[in-house]
Amino acid sequence: MKNVLASLVLLTGSMSMAAGSLYIDGRVDHKSYSPNDAVGTPGSETFQISRLKIDYQGKLSDANSFRVRLDTLKNTTATNASGNTSAFMDLAYVAHKFTDEVSLTMGRYVSGMGGVEGFINSPADIYLRSVAGDETATIYQPVGAQVNLTFGDHKVNLNFANNTEDASKAVSSTVTGNAGGFTAPATTTTYPTQTRSLMGVSYTAKLMDATLIPVASYHFEDYASARGGNSRLKNTFINAGARYLIGDFEIEADYLSNKYDYDTQAAQVLSTISAVGLVRYKLNDVGSFHLKYEGTDQKLATSATSDTKNKITGLTAAFEYKPAKDENWRMHLAFAQKDNKPDSGDTRTEKIVYAGMRFYGDLLK
C-alpha cells in the first residue's frame, strides 16, 4: 500500500498534463461515545481519521472512462479471492460507451444499492447509518459487470457480480517439510469456483426540473448452503426512496428491506426493515442543518425453530458549516443516538457526538 501511495504522489506532477482528476476525500473527527449500562461497554473519547480516500478519474478516449479509488484506512492487505482485489481497492473500473443510451462497466463499481442514504448521499456526510444500510455496506461495491441504460432523465443499471466467497467451498492445502521447525507449516485457502453471486437492478431519475430524485433497487445473492450438497440459499435486498428539493429544504425518505434464508446456524438475522427520513435546511450556501430519523424492525433466529425481535430507533442532528461557498473544506458538529429494544431485556442506548472537519478537492488543480 505504501508503494501505491508513493507512486501516486510521484505521478501527480506528470498527470496534471493528462486528462483526469485526482481527488482527496477525507474526514477527521473528535468522537465522544456514551453507552448505557445495558450495552456493557465503557464510554470513550478519541480523535480519529474517519475517512481518507484517493480517487483518480479520467478518460482513455471519448468512449472509454476509468476510475480507481483507494481507501487508505484499510488495516489489512487481505485479497478478495474471487474478485482478485486487495482490501485497499475501494473502486476500480473501466466503462465503455456504445451509444449515448448504452454503456458497459466492468471491475469494482457502484451497484446503486442503499437508497438515497447509501447511493445518493456521500458516506462522509452520514453520522449514523441505518441498520439495513449497514448490513449491505459490504456489497455496495461488488466486482463484476454492470450494463448502464439511459433513457432521457431515467437511468437503469443491471448488475452481475461476485460476492463474498462461501467458506463451505474453500479448499485448504498444507505445505509440508517444516514440521520439526519453529514455524508452523503454511496453509493456503483457495476458492476454485465462484460459489456466491450478486445480481440485480437499480433505478434513478431526475424529475420535475431535477427537484425530485427517485431511487429504487432490487438485488439478490445466490450461494451454497452450509448444509452442503446442492442446497442453495438466497438473500434479497430491496429499497425505494426519493429526495425532494423545495426552496432551501431537502427532504429524503427511504424504505430498505433485507431478507435472509435461514441456514444451519444457531443465531442469524432473518430480516431487517428500516424506514429512514431526513430533512436538511440550507443556510445561504455557507452550511446546513439536518435531522435524520430511523425506525428498524429486525428479526433474528435463535435456533431452527425459534426467533426473537429487536426494535431499533436512531436519531441524528447535525450542523455543517462552510465558511465560503467555493471552499472545499467544512466543519461539522453532530449528535447521534441509537436505541435497541429487544423482545426481552433492557434497551441498549448508544450516544455519539462528532466534532470535526471534512475536506475534498482535486490535487491536480
N, C-alpha and C positions, 0 to 999 in steps of 0.2 A: 504493500500500500504506500509506503514512504517513497518508493521509486516512482510509482504512478504519479503522486502529487508533485514530486520534484520535476518530473518530465513536463507536467502541465505548466509549472512555473517557468521553466526554461523555454517552453514553446510559446509563451504568451506574447513575447515581442514579435516573433515571426508571424503568428496567426493574426495579428492585428491588421495585416495587409490582406488576409484571406477573408472569404465570405464566412460569416458566422459570428456567434456571440458566446462569450464565456462568463456565465453568471456565478456570483457567490450569493448564497441564500442561507442566512443564519439567524439564530435567536439565542440570547443569553438571559438567564433569569436568576433571581433570588427566589427560592421556593420554600415556603413555610407549610409544613404538613402537620395536621392535628386530627388524630383519630379518637373516637370514644373508647371506653373500656372493652366494649364488645368486639372490637376489631382485634385486640390482642397484640398490637404492635405499638412501639413508642413513637411519639412525635419527633419531628426533626426540622432543622433549618439548614439549607445548603445553597451555595452558588453552583449553578450548572450551565453547561452549554447544551441547550435543548435541541438545537438544530444547526447543522453546518454541512451544506451540500455544494458541490462544484458541478455546474451544469453547462455543458458545451453543446450548442445547437448550430446547425448550418445547412447548406445545400451542397450536394455533389454536382448537381446540374439542375436545369429547370424542372425536371420530372422527379428528381431524387433528393430527398432530405434525410437528415440524420439527427440523432440526439443521444448524448452519453451523459448520465448524471451519476456522480459518485457520492455516497453517504460516508463522510469521513469519520463519523462517530461509531461505526460498527466496530465491535471489540473482538471480532473473530475473523479468521481467514477461511472459514469452512466453505466448501464449494457445494452448490446445489447440483446433485449428481446428474439428474436428467436434463436440467437446463444448462449445465456446464458454465455457471456464472458464480463469481465469488460473492460473499455477503456484502462487500463494499459496492457492488454494482446495483445501483438503485433503478436505473433505466438504461437501456442500450438498444436502439432500434434504427432500422432504415425503412423509409416509406417511399414507395414508388407510385406516382400518379399516372394512371392510364388515361383518364379523362378528367374533366372538371367535376364529374359526379362520382367517379370510382377510383379508389386507391387501395394499395395493399401495404400493410405494416408488418414487419417480422422482427422478432427479438424480444426484449423485455419492455413491455409497453404498458400504457394506462388502459385498464379494461373498461372504465366507465361505471363501475360498481359504486355503491355507497351513498347514492342520492346527492342532494345539494351539499350535505355535510361533508361527504367524502370525495365527491367528484368536482364540484364547483368551487368550494372553499379551499384555501390553502391550509395544510396541516399546521403551518406556522401561526395561523390565526385561531386555532382551536385550543382551548384550555381544558376542556372536559369533553371527550368524545363519547357518543352513545355506546351502550353495551353491545348492541348489534353491529355498530360500526367497528368497534374494537375487534370483534370476532372475525371480521372479514378483512381486517387491515393487512394481514399477511398475504392475501391473494388479490389485492387491488391491482398489483403489477406483475402478472404472470409472464412466463416465457412461452411464446407461441406465435400465431399468425392472427391478424385482425383485418377483416375486409371493411373498408370505410366507404359508406354510401352517403352522398349529399344530394338533397332534393330541395333547392331553394334555401329556406331558413331551417330546414329539418336535417338532422344527422342521425344515421343509424350505424352502429358498429357491430359486426358479427365476430365473436371471439372463439378461437380454437386453441387451447393452451395446455401445457403441463400444469401439474400442481404438485403439492408435497408428495415425496416418494412414500410408498407404502412399505413399512418396515417388515411386514409379513412376507414380502417378496425379496428381501435383501439376501445376498449370498456372501458369507464370510469365508475368507481363506487365511490360513495361518502359515507364515513363512518360518520354517524350522531351521535348526543349525546353531541356535544360540541358547539352547535350553539350560546349559550349565553356567551361563554368564550372568552378569549383574543386570543386563537389560532383558526385559521380557520379549518373547517372540512377537514380531509385528503382526497385527491383524488388520486386514482391509475389508471394507464393506462396499459392495457394488450393487447396482440395480440394473440387471440385464435387460429389462423391458420397462416401458412406461406403464405403470400399474394404476395411476391416478390421473384423471384428466379433468379439465375445466372447460365447459362450453356455455355460450350464452349470447345474449343480445342486449345492447344498451341504446337508449334514445335520448336525444336532447334537441331543443329548438330555441329560436328567438322569435317571440311573437309580440304583437302589439307594439311595434317600433322598439323591440328588444327590452320592453319593460316587464315581460312575462317570460320566464325561462323554465319550462317543464323538464323534468329528468325522470327517467324510468329505466329499469333493467331487470332481466331475469337470467340467472346463471345456475348451473348445477355441476356438482362434482360426481364423477362415477369412479368407484375404486373397489379393490378386492377386500372382502371381509376378513377379519382376524380369524374367522371360523375355518378359513382355508377352502380348498377345493375350488369350485367355480362360483361360490357365493359372492354376490356383488351388493354394494350398498350405494345409496345416493343421498347427497346433501343438496338442498336448494336454497338460493339466496334471491330474494325479491325486494325491490324498493321502488317507491314512487314519491315524487316530491316536486316542489316548484319554488322559485324565487320571484317575488313581485316587487317592482320598484315604483314607488309613488312619492313624488316630491323628494324630501330629504330622508325618507324612510325606505328600508329594505325589510321585507317580510319573507321568511323562509319557513317551509313546512316539509317534513319527511315522514314517511312510513317505511320501516325496514323490518323484514321478516326473514329469519334464518331457521330452517328446519333440518334436523339430522336423523338419519336412520339409526336405530339402536343396534350397537354391536355387542360383543360379549364382555363388555366392561361392567364393573360393579357400579361405577358412578360416571355419568356422562350427561352433557347438555343435550336435551331433546329439541328444544325450540326457544328462540329468543325473538320477541317482538318489541320494537322500540318506536315510539312516536316522538318526534323532535320538532320543536318550534323555536324560532329566533326572530327577534325584532331589533334592527340596528337603526340608530339615528345618527346622521352625518352632521358634523359641526363645521360648516363653511369650509370644507376641504382641508381642515387642519386636524381632524381627528374624528372619532366616532365613539358612541356608547352603545353597547348591546346587552340584551338579556336573552338567555337561552334556557329552555326547559326541556327535560327529557322524562318520559314515563316508559318503563320497561316491565314486561311480564316475561319471566324466564321459568322454564320447566326443566327439571333435572331428574334423570333416572338414578335411583339409589340401588336398584337391583333389576333383574329381568322382569319383575312383576310389580314393582312399586316406584313411585316418583314423589318429588316434592316441588314446591314452587317458591320463587323469590319475586317480590315486587320492589322495583328499584326506581327511585326518582333522582334526578340530577338538576342542579341549577347553577348557571354561570352569570355573573355580572362583570363586565369588562369595560374599561376606558382605555382607548388608544389615542395617543397624542402625536401629531405630526407637525412640527414647527412651521414647515413651509410646504406648499402644495407639491413642488417638484423634488422634494427631498426623498432619498432612498433609505431613510432611517426614521424610526419612530420609537416612542416609549409606550409602555403599557402597564396597567395595574389591573389584575383580575382576581376575582374571588370565585371559587367553585366548591360545591358541596354535593356529595352523593350519599343517599340513604338506601340501605339494602335491608328490606324487611323479609325474613324467611317465614315459612309456614309456622315454624316453632322457634322459640329463642328470641333474643333481643335484637333490635335494629342496630345494624352496623353503620356508623356515620363517619365519613371522612371529609375533612375540610382542607382546602389548599388555597394559599394566596401566592400569586405570581407578581413580581415586580421586576421589570427588565426592559430590554430593547430588542428590536428586530431590524435587520439590515438586508438589503437586496440591491444588487447592481451589476452592471456589465463591466468586467475587468478590462475589456478591450476598447472601451471608450474613454 
